[in-house]
Each structure stands twice: as C-alpha cells, then as structure tokens.
Amino acid sequence: MKKHDQQFAIDAIKKKLVGKRLKYDEIFSIMDEIAREKLSPVLTTYFAAAGFVTGFSDEELYFLTKAMIETGPKLKFKGIVADKHSAGGVAGTRTTMIIVPIIAAAGFTIPKTSSRAITSPSGTADTMEVVSPVTFTIPQIQHIVEKTGGCIVWGGHMGLAPADDILIQVERPLAFESYDKIIVSVMAKKVASGANHIIIDLPVGPTMKIQHFKDAEMIAKKFEMLAKQFKVKMIFDINEARQNAGRGIGPVLEARDVFQVLEQLPERPLALESKALRLAGKLLTLCYSDMKGKNNIDGEEVAKEILTSGKALTKMREIIKAQGGHPDVTSSKLLPAKEKYEIKAAKKGMISSMNNREISVICKVLGCPIDKRAGMFLNRKLEEKVDKGDILATLYSSDKYQLKEAIETLKVMPVYSVE
C-alpha cells in the first residue's frame, strides 16, 4: 500500500466528519498515521467521534479491519487456532480464564489476547495479572503457546492492530465504544493473532453494553460478513444477561471466582461455571467440526469432563508458570482489600433488579482496576429473598477515603432494587 502524507489522512478524517464514505487508501492512511503515532490525539479523537456518530458501511468496516491488521505485526500458528471474545461490559463475568485452559487441555491452540478495562471495573488482562504477568513480546507469546497450547495476555503491549489500541485510549475517558468499533477491534485482533475458529459472546440486557436483541443480531451479521472476508469460522452466543455471572467484581475478586470454578469448590459461582462451559462447548464443537472422524463430538460434554476432572486447573497452572506467575495459587490465597463496607437490605422482600452499570461505577470509585484488591462481592443475587438488614454486597478498597466516596455514591446509585 502506497504511503500518503499526513494531509491525506487529515482530509479523509474531514470527509468522514461530514458523513462521507472512505476508500481503502484513505482508511489505510488514517490507520497508518495512528499506528505510527504521527497523528495528534486531537485528530485521532475526531476520527473516533466521526465513526461513533456516522457509523461505517460494510465495505468501510472491512477496509478498517484490513488496515488495522496490515499496519501491525501478526502471530502465526499452524492448524486450528481457537479464540473467544465477549462484547463485554458485564462486570464480574470472567469466563475467558476458564475457557482458555479447557480449550488448551482439549489439544487446541488458543492464543488469547485480552484487553484491560474499558467500560468495566476489570478487563481479563487486569484479572489475569493478579496471578501472572500479561505483558509479552510476540516471540515470547509464540514460545508460551507452543509450550502450553494457550496463553492469556494483554494485547495492548504486543502491537497487534496498533491503531486499535490508540483508538481505545482516546475512547476510554468517555467510556464509549460504538458497535462498529467493537466489531472492527475484535476482528482485527483475532485475525492478527492467527485465529480461525472463533466464538463471540453477545450478552444482552437493560444495563449491559448491548441492550436489545435486535442490536445483538445486527452485530452478529456484521461479524459474519467480516468472518467470510477473512475466511474465519465463527459462531455466536446471544444471551440474556440480567445480572453478573460471577460474585466477585474487581481483579482479585474475579480471579478468586475463576479459581473456585477451576478447583470445583462447593461455594463456586455456578452461573459463571455454566456460562463458561456453554461457550467452551460451542467453541470445541466448532473446532471438532473440521476434524475427520470427530465432527460428531459434543463439545460441551468434553468441556465438562476437562473441568470436573481437574485437567483445566492443571492446564491453567501450566499457563501461569509459562507466563512467569505463581502456579501454586489457590482461591483461598486471593484476598480482597482490608477496608470494607457492607450494603444491607433496607427492607424485607425479593431482589428485583441489579444495575450492572452502577456496579461498574461504584467499583471504579473504589479504585478498580488500578487497586487490584478493590471491588465488590455480591452476597445476594437476583430473585433471592432477603430480610431487612441482610448483607446484599460487600465493598472493598485499599484506600479508606475511596471507600467513603463509594458509600456516598451509593446514595445516588443504589445497585440493588428490593421489592
């Protein structure tokens, strides 16, 4: 692709701002300038805002994804390469750290590159960082994956689709991502990481990133269109999400949830386990469908056996060790911060709603994700009966002033509704 000067990229941004469609050389020029950090943050923000307001045509989405991939390095693996992505926005639903060891233990390659928090209190990379480093170069990742079959690393350091990481930075202060931007971001990262069998988790709910099923179906169609262009096999899990699957929100509390599931403890969050097994099962079925003599295997049965037998826990410890972490970590060692406050029920009744958005805001006030031990533990969930004075949730922070501020914020942002 011929290199253009910066003015060419600026003219293309102006064109997008007034709602006109861009050609591939114009989009490549913008991505190239952003990736090489030649475009100022102001101009980059203008482009992000233009995309958010006017959206992109299917052709522009393909051009954007292709340009993001072409302006950065790529991972290369042989054969079936699995991956999973969630549209996200659901606090405390850390399925990736359960799915990756299951898929790797089944013998498939799964080089999982994850993001840090954008709109939620903790991203997968923030949570994984509790138990091991997540920042690696591409050769290091190739080595980890060749050794263990999988990894859970921060994608932002690797430079895969580098323009995307810079766009995420300008979007973070407003905590917005357009659906088009999510689609492009995911596809660029997945193709650049060598994935060719992917499951996309699309949670839908009134306080989630995707609020309507028709939007989830539209997103799935756009993903399918791009998957065909890049010759990738893709399936979807469009699901209703009225509450958080896990009980812990915040890096340490989410990591504890994950290890309780991997260790198969009686107190493990069963909704998180169930969702992880469903997604891992669908992904395994997709992978097996391309293997001679194995295309009738029930992926969910395989996933369940790997989890209940302890193979997933063993594989997770292998991955943690290969990433330079502490393979002997257990859920009992993952302790939240000492400063705490209990949210109590003001009356007797049943929990009728939980607000995921407000949970995220409160957890950020508590210090998430920078304070790894900060967060919220959901003692009670939807449709549970409570008496006056029962503990609904427990807040944690390493800073007593941040805890105090979170308690004040709760007065205008009540997380639970009891009817």
C-alpha positions as CSV (number, residue, x, y, z in Angstrom):
1,M,0.0,0.0,0.0
2,K,1.4,3.3,-1.1
3,K,2.2,5.7,1.8
4,H,0.5,9.1,1.7
5,D,1.4,12.2,3.6
6,Q,-0.4,13.3,6.8
7,Q,-2.5,15.8,5.0
8,F,-4.1,13.0,3.0
9,A,-5.2,11.3,6.3
10,I,-6.5,14.7,7.7
11,D,-8.6,15.3,4.6
12,A,-10.0,11.7,5.0
13,I,-11.0,12.5,8.6
14,K,-12.7,15.7,7.5
15,K,-14.6,13.7,4.8
16,K,-15.8,11.2,7.5
17,L,-16.8,14.0,9.8
18,V,-19.3,15.2,7.3
19,G,-20.7,11.7,6.8
20,K,-19.0,10.6,3.5
21,R,-17.7,7.1,2.9
22,L,-14.0,6.4,2.8
23,K,-12.0,4.4,0.3
24,Y,-9.3,1.8,1.3
25,D,-6.3,4.1,0.7
26,E,-7.9,6.8,2.8
27,I,-8.7,4.4,5.7
28,F,-5.2,2.8,5.4
29,S,-3.7,6.3,5.6
30,I,-5.5,7.1,8.8
31,M,-4.7,3.8,10.4
32,D,-1.0,4.1,9.3
33,E,-0.7,7.6,10.8
34,I,-2.3,6.5,14.0
35,A,-0.3,3.2,14.3
36,R,3.0,5.2,13.8
37,E,1.8,7.8,16.3
38,K,2.1,10.5,13.7
39,L,-1.5,11.7,14.2
40,S,-2.2,14.0,17.2
41,P,-4.5,12.8,19.9
42,V,-7.0,15.5,18.9
43,L,-7.2,14.3,15.3
44,T,-7.4,10.7,16.4
45,T,-10.3,11.7,18.7
46,Y,-12.0,13.4,15.8
47,F,-11.8,10.2,13.8
48,A,-13.1,8.1,16.7
49,A,-16.0,10.6,17.2
50,A,-16.8,10.6,13.5
51,G,-17.1,6.8,13.4
52,F,-19.3,6.9,16.6
53,V,-21.7,9.5,15.1
54,T,-21.9,8.5,11.4
55,G,-21.1,4.7,11.6
56,F,-19.4,2.8,8.8
57,S,-20.7,0.9,5.7
58,D,-19.9,-2.8,5.5
59,E,-17.2,-2.0,3.0
60,E,-15.6,0.5,5.3
61,L,-15.7,-2.0,8.2
62,Y,-13.8,-4.4,6.0
63,F,-11.3,-1.7,5.0
64,L,-10.9,-0.6,8.6
65,T,-10.2,-4.2,9.8
66,K,-7.8,-4.9,7.0
67,A,-5.9,-1.6,7.5
68,M,-5.6,-2.3,11.3
69,I,-4.2,-5.7,10.6
70,E,-1.8,-4.6,7.8
71,T,-0.3,-1.7,9.9
72,G,0.9,-4.1,12.7
73,P,2.7,-7.4,13.3
74,K,0.9,-10.8,13.3
75,L,1.1,-14.1,15.3
76,K,1.4,-17.3,13.2
77,F,0.3,-20.8,14.3
78,K,-0.5,-24.0,12.4
79,G,-3.8,-25.8,12.1
80,I,-6.9,-25.0,14.1
81,V,-6.5,-21.8,16.2
82,A,-9.3,-21.1,18.6
83,D,-10.4,-17.9,20.1
84,K,-13.2,-16.4,22.1
85,H,-14.4,-12.8,22.6
86,S,-17.1,-11.2,24.6
87,A,-18.7,-7.9,23.6
88,G,-18.2,-7.3,27.3
89,G,-19.5,-4.5,29.5
90,V,-20.7,-7.2,32.1
91,A,-18.7,-6.7,35.3
92,G,-17.7,-9.9,37.1
93,T,-18.1,-12.4,34.3
94,R,-14.6,-13.7,33.8
95,T,-15.3,-16.7,31.6
96,T,-12.1,-16.4,29.5
97,M,-9.8,-17.6,32.3
98,I,-11.9,-20.8,32.5
99,I,-12.4,-21.3,28.7
100,V,-8.7,-21.0,27.7
101,P,-7.4,-23.8,29.9
102,I,-10.3,-26.0,28.8
103,I,-9.7,-25.5,25.1
104,A,-5.9,-25.9,25.5
105,A,-6.4,-29.1,27.6
106,A,-8.5,-30.4,24.8
107,G,-5.5,-30.1,22.5
108,F,-6.4,-27.0,20.5
109,T,-4.2,-23.8,20.2
110,I,-5.8,-20.8,21.9
111,P,-3.5,-17.7,22.0
112,K,-5.9,-15.4,23.9
113,T,-5.0,-11.7,23.7
114,S,-7.2,-9.7,26.1
115,S,-7.9,-6.0,26.8
116,R,-7.6,-4.1,30.0
117,A,-10.8,-2.5,31.4
118,I,-12.5,0.0,29.0
119,T,-16.0,0.3,30.4
120,S,-15.9,-2.4,33.2
121,P,-14.0,-2.4,36.5
122,S,-11.6,-5.1,35.3
123,G,-10.6,-6.5,32.0
124,T,-9.4,-10.1,31.5
125,A,-5.8,-8.8,31.3
126,D,-6.3,-6.9,34.7
127,T,-7.7,-10.1,36.3
128,M,-5.1,-12.4,34.9
129,E,-2.4,-10.0,36.1
130,V,-3.3,-11.0,39.6
131,V,-1.8,-14.4,39.1
132,S,0.8,-13.9,36.4
133,P,2.5,-11.3,34.1
134,V,0.5,-10.4,31.0
135,T,2.9,-8.2,29.1
136,F,4.9,-10.1,26.5
137,T,6.5,-9.6,23.1
138,I,5.3,-11.6,20.1
139,P,8.2,-14.1,20.1
140,Q,7.6,-14.7,23.8
141,I,3.9,-15.4,23.2
142,Q,4.8,-17.8,20.3
143,H,7.0,-19.6,22.8
144,I,4.4,-19.7,25.6
145,V,1.7,-21.0,23.3
146,E,4.0,-23.6,21.6
147,K,4.8,-24.9,25.1
148,T,1.3,-25.0,26.7
149,G,-1.2,-24.6,23.9
150,G,-2.6,-21.4,25.2
151,C,-2.0,-18.0,26.9
152,I,-3.9,-15.2,28.5
153,V,-2.0,-12.0,27.7
154,W,-2.6,-8.2,27.3
155,G,-3.0,-7.5,23.6
156,G,-2.1,-3.8,24.0
157,H,1.6,-4.3,24.5
158,M,2.1,-6.6,21.5
159,G,1.3,-4.1,18.8
160,L,-1.3,-6.3,17.1
161,A,-3.6,-3.9,15.3
162,P,-1.7,-1.0,17.0
163,A,-4.1,1.7,15.7
164,D,-6.9,0.0,17.6
165,D,-5.0,0.3,20.9
166,I,-4.5,4.0,20.4
167,L,-8.2,4.5,19.5
168,I,-9.2,2.6,22.7
169,Q,-7.1,5.1,24.7
170,V,-9.0,8.1,23.2
171,E,-12.3,6.4,23.8
172,R,-11.6,5.4,27.4
173,P,-12.2,8.9,29.1
174,L,-15.8,8.9,27.8
175,A,-16.2,5.1,28.3
176,F,-17.8,4.7,24.9
177,E,-17.3,2.3,22.0
178,S,-19.6,2.2,19.0
179,Y,-20.9,-1.2,17.9
180,D,-19.0,-0.8,14.6
181,K,-15.8,0.0,16.5
182,I,-16.2,-3.1,18.7
183,I,-16.7,-5.3,15.7
184,V,-13.6,-3.9,13.9
185,S,-11.5,-4.0,17.0
186,V,-12.3,-7.7,17.7
187,M,-11.9,-8.9,14.1
188,A,-8.6,-7.1,13.7
189,K,-7.1,-8.5,16.9
190,K,-8.4,-12.0,16.2
191,V,-7.1,-12.2,12.6
192,A,-3.8,-10.7,13.6
193,S,-3.4,-13.3,16.4
194,G,-3.9,-16.1,13.8
195,A,-7.4,-17.3,15.0
196,N,-9.5,-19.2,12.5
197,H,-12.2,-20.7,14.8
198,I,-13.9,-18.1,17.0
199,I,-16.9,-17.8,19.3
200,I,-18.4,-14.4,20.1
201,D,-20.3,-13.9,23.3
202,L,-23.0,-11.2,22.9
203,P,-24.6,-10.6,26.3
204,V,-27.9,-8.5,26.1
205,G,-29.6,-6.7,29.0
206,P,-31.0,-3.3,30.1
207,T,-27.8,-2.3,31.8
208,M,-25.3,-4.1,29.5
209,K,-23.3,-2.7,26.6
210,I,-25.9,-4.3,24.2
211,Q,-29.4,-3.5,25.4
212,H,-31.6,-5.0,22.7
213,F,-31.6,-8.4,21.0
214,K,-32.1,-6.8,17.5
215,D,-28.8,-4.9,18.1
216,A,-27.1,-8.2,19.0
217,E,-28.4,-9.8,15.8
218,M,-27.2,-6.8,13.8
219,I,-23.7,-7.1,15.4
220,A,-23.6,-10.9,14.6
221,K,-24.5,-10.2,10.9
222,K,-21.6,-7.7,10.6
223,F,-19.2,-10.1,12.3
224,E,-20.4,-12.9,9.9
225,M,-19.8,-10.6,6.9
226,L,-16.2,-9.9,8.1
227,A,-15.6,-13.5,9.0
228,K,-16.3,-14.6,5.4
229,Q,-14.0,-11.9,4.1
230,F,-11.1,-13.2,6.3
231,K,-12.0,-16.9,5.8
232,V,-12.7,-17.4,9.6
233,K,-15.2,-19.8,11.1
234,M,-17.4,-18.0,13.6
235,I,-20.3,-18.8,15.9
236,F,-22.3,-16.7,18.3
237,D,-23.8,-17.0,21.7
238,I,-26.5,-14.3,22.0
239,N,-27.7,-14.5,25.7
240,E,-29.8,-12.5,28.1
241,A,-27.7,-11.0,30.9
242,R,-29.8,-9.5,33.7
243,Q,-27.0,-9.8,36.3
244,N,-23.3,-10.6,36.7
245,A,-22.4,-14.3,36.3
246,G,-19.8,-14.2,39.0
247,R,-20.0,-12.9,42.5
248,G,-16.7,-11.0,42.6
249,I,-16.1,-7.7,40.8
250,G,-12.6,-6.3,40.6
251,P,-9.3,-8.1,39.6
252,V,-8.7,-10.2,42.8
253,L,-12.3,-11.0,43.5
254,E,-12.8,-12.1,39.8
255,A,-9.7,-14.2,39.9
256,R,-11.0,-15.9,43.1
257,D,-14.3,-16.7,41.3
258,V,-12.3,-18.3,38.4
259,F,-10.2,-20.4,40.7
260,Q,-13.2,-21.6,42.8
261,V,-14.6,-22.9,39.5
262,L,-11.3,-24.5,38.3
263,E,-10.9,-26.0,41.8
264,Q,-14.6,-27.2,41.7
265,L,-15.3,-25.9,45.2
266,P,-18.8,-26.2,46.6
267,E,-19.0,-22.3,47.0
268,R,-18.0,-21.7,43.4
269,P,-20.3,-19.3,41.3
270,L,-22.4,-21.8,39.4
271,A,-23.7,-19.2,36.9
272,L,-20.2,-18.4,35.9
273,E,-19.3,-22.1,35.5
274,S,-22.4,-22.7,33.4
275,K,-21.7,-19.8,31.0
276,A,-18.0,-20.8,30.7
277,L,-18.9,-24.4,29.9
278,R,-21.6,-23.4,27.3
279,L,-19.1,-21.1,25.5
280,A,-16.2,-23.6,25.7
281,G,-18.5,-26.4,24.5
282,K,-19.7,-24.4,21.4
283,L,-16.1,-23.5,20.6
284,L,-14.9,-27.1,20.9
285,T,-17.8,-28.3,18.7
286,L,-16.8,-25.8,16.1
287,C,-13.1,-26.9,16.2
288,Y,-14.1,-30.6,16.1
289,S,-16.3,-30.0,13.1
290,D,-13.1,-29.5,11.0
291,M,-11.5,-32.8,12.2
292,K,-12.0,-36.1,10.4
293,G,-13.9,-38.6,12.5
294,K,-14.5,-36.1,15.3
295,N,-17.3,-33.9,13.7
296,N,-20.0,-35.6,15.9
297,I,-18.3,-34.9,19.2
298,D,-20.4,-33.0,21.8
299,G,-18.1,-30.1,22.8
300,E,-19.9,-29.3,26.0
301,E,-19.5,-32.9,27.3
302,V,-15.8,-32.7,26.6
303,A,-15.6,-29.3,28.3
304,K,-17.4,-30.6,31.4
305,E,-15.1,-33.6,31.7
306,I,-12.0,-31.5,31.4
307,L,-13.2,-29.1,34.1
308,T,-14.6,-31.7,36.6
309,S,-11.5,-34.0,36.2
310,G,-9.1,-31.2,37.2
311,K,-7.4,-31.1,33.7
312,A,-8.4,-27.4,33.3
313,L,-6.9,-26.4,36.6
314,T,-3.7,-28.3,35.7
315,K,-3.5,-26.6,32.3
316,M,-4.2,-23.1,33.9
317,R,-1.3,-23.7,36.3
318,E,0.9,-24.7,33.3
319,I,0.0,-21.4,31.5
320,I,0.6,-19.3,34.7
321,K,4.0,-20.9,35.1
322,A,4.9,-20.4,31.5
323,Q,3.9,-16.7,31.8
324,G,6.2,-16.3,34.9
325,G,3.4,-16.3,37.5
326,H,2.7,-18.3,40.7
327,P,1.3,-21.7,39.6
328,D,0.6,-22.8,43.2
329,V,-2.1,-20.0,43.5
330,T,-5.4,-21.1,45.0
331,S,-8.7,-19.3,45.5
332,S,-8.1,-19.2,49.3
333,K,-4.9,-17.1,48.7
334,L,-6.8,-14.4,46.7
335,L,-7.9,-11.9,49.3
336,P,-9.6,-8.6,48.8
337,A,-8.5,-5.3,50.4
338,K,-8.9,-4.8,54.2
339,E,-11.1,-1.7,54.1
340,K,-14.7,-2.9,53.7
341,Y,-18.3,-1.8,53.9
342,E,-21.5,-4.0,53.8
343,I,-24.5,-2.9,51.8
344,K,-27.6,-4.0,53.8
345,A,-31.2,-4.5,52.7
346,A,-33.4,-1.6,53.9
347,K,-36.5,-3.8,53.9
348,K,-37.7,-7.4,53.6
349,G,-38.6,-8.6,50.0
350,M,-37.1,-10.1,46.9
351,I,-34.2,-8.7,44.8
352,S,-36.0,-7.5,41.6
353,S,-33.1,-5.9,39.8
354,M,-29.3,-5.3,39.8
355,N,-27.7,-2.4,37.9
356,N,-24.5,-3.6,36.1
357,R,-23.7,0.0,35.1
358,E,-23.9,1.3,38.6
359,I,-21.9,-1.6,40.0
360,S,-19.2,-0.7,37.5
361,V,-19.2,3.0,38.6
362,I,-19.0,2.1,42.3
363,C,-16.1,-0.3,41.7
364,K,-14.2,2.3,39.8
365,V,-14.7,4.8,42.7
366,L,-13.3,2.0,45.0
367,G,-10.1,2.0,42.9
368,C,-10.7,-0.7,40.2
369,P,-8.8,-1.8,38.2
370,I,-5.6,0.0,39.5
371,D,-6.2,-1.2,43.0
372,K,-6.3,-5.0,42.3
373,R,-7.8,-5.8,45.6
374,A,-10.6,-3.3,45.4
375,G,-14.1,-4.2,44.2
376,M,-17.5,-5.6,45.2
377,F,-18.6,-9.1,46.3
378,L,-22.2,-9.8,45.5
379,N,-23.5,-11.7,48.6
380,R,-27.0,-11.8,47.1
381,K,-28.3,-12.2,43.5
382,L,-31.5,-11.6,41.5
383,E,-34.7,-13.1,42.7
384,E,-33.3,-14.1,46.1
385,K,-35.5,-13.3,49.2
386,V,-33.9,-11.1,51.8
387,D,-34.8,-9.8,55.3
388,K,-34.2,-6.3,56.5
389,G,-30.6,-5.9,57.4
390,D,-29.3,-8.8,55.3
391,I,-26.0,-8.2,53.5
392,L,-26.6,-7.6,49.8
393,A,-23.0,-6.9,48.8
394,T,-19.6,-6.1,50.4
395,L,-17.4,-3.2,49.1
396,Y,-13.6,-3.4,49.4
397,S,-10.9,-0.8,48.9
398,S,-7.2,-0.3,49.9
399,D,-8.0,3.4,50.5
400,K,-10.4,4.3,53.2
401,Y,-11.2,7.7,51.5
402,Q,-12.1,6.0,48.3
403,L,-14.3,3.6,50.3
404,K,-16.0,6.6,51.9
405,E,-16.6,8.2,48.5
406,A,-18.1,4.9,47.2
407,I,-20.5,4.8,50.1
408,E,-21.6,8.3,49.3
409,T,-22.0,7.4,45.6
410,L,-24.3,4.5,46.6
411,K,-26.8,7.0,47.9
412,V,-27.5,8.2,44.4
413,M,-26.6,5.0,42.6
414,P,-28.3,2.1,44.5
415,V,-27.0,-1.1,43.0
416,Y,-30.0,-3.3,44.1
417,S,-33.7,-2.9,44.0
418,V,-35.7,-4.9,46.6
419,E,-39.5,-5.2,46.0
